[in-house]
């Protein structure tokens, strides 16, 4: 298991990286972790500050090894399905280009970039 019961997580990257090792995540339902962790499938989402819910989630998974293993497999699958950073950055760049009215975002034209170094 990977536990990060923070009060707020901006993206959920730590949970996602743990899932890449087959670790179901116990994470806060506040913030970005909810977009990465599917409650009951590849992890458990808890209310921010709910210590009892964190304890119950950890104890429940520790006691049910079959469920823990199934959630670990689901966590690996979730990680594998997540787009790589190159794809994510390309999507963001495209979106920002659309917002700016450009088909493709321009690169800086400093001599270092123009000369490749």
N, C-alpha and C positions, 0 to 999 in steps of 0.2 A: 504494500500500500504506500501511497504517497499522500501525506497530509499537509495541507496548507490552508488552515481555517482562518485566513486573514479577514479583516473587516471589509476590505475592498481590494480587488485585483484588477488592474487596468486591462489586461489582455488574457491572462491565463496561460502564459508561455511556460511557466514553471510546471504547471499541471500537465500541459501537453508534452513537455520533455520527459516527465516521469512516465507518462503513458507510453512513450517510445521504448521504455524498458519493460513494458507489460505490467506496470503498476497502476491499479485503479486509483483514482484520485478522490480524496475527501477534501472538498474545497468549499469556499463560501459561495453562496448563491448570489452575492452582490458583485457587480462588476463583470469583467470579461470571462471569468472562469465558467460561467453558465453557458457561454457560447462554445466552449471546448468540451466540457464534461456533460454527458447525458445522464441525468440522475437515474440511478437504478440499473443502468446498462453498463457503463464503463467507469462509474464512480458514484459518489454520493455528494449531493449538494446540501449544505446546511445553512441555516440562517446565521448572519453575522453575529458573533458574540454568544451563540448558543453552545455553551460548553458541554451540556448534557447531550446534545445532538451529535457533537463530534465524538464524545466518548461512546455513545451507542453505535455510531457508524463503525468505528474502529473495532469495538468489541464484537459486533455482529459479523463483520467480515473475518475477523480472527477465528471466530467460532465455527464459521461455515466455509470450510476450505474449498468445497466444490463451487460455491458461489464466488468466492475470491478468485479461483482459477478462471471461471467463466468471464468474470469482469476483467481479469487481466488480459485474456484473449481479445475481448471487445476493446480494451484500451489500446492494444497494439494495432488493431484494425482501424480505430479512430485516428491514431497517429499516422498510419500509412495513408489514410484518405485525405489528410490535411495537405493543402497545397504547399509546395516548397517555397522558401523565401524568394527565390527568383521569380516565381509566378505571382506571389503576393505583391512584390515590389512593382512588377510590370503592370499589374492591375491598378495599383495606386497611382502609378505614373500616368497610365492611360486616363484614369478618372480625373486627375489633376489637369492633364492636357485638355480634356473635354471642358472642364470648368473654365480654363484659361482661353478656350477657343482655338487651341492648336490641335492638329492631328497627332503630333508627337511632341513631347516636351523637348525643349532645346537643351543642349549641353553647354556648359560654360565655354567661352572662347578664349580662355587664358592660354598663354604660350605652352604651359605645361601640358594641358589637355590636348591642344592642337598637335604638339610634337609627340604625344604618346607618353609623356613622363613628366 
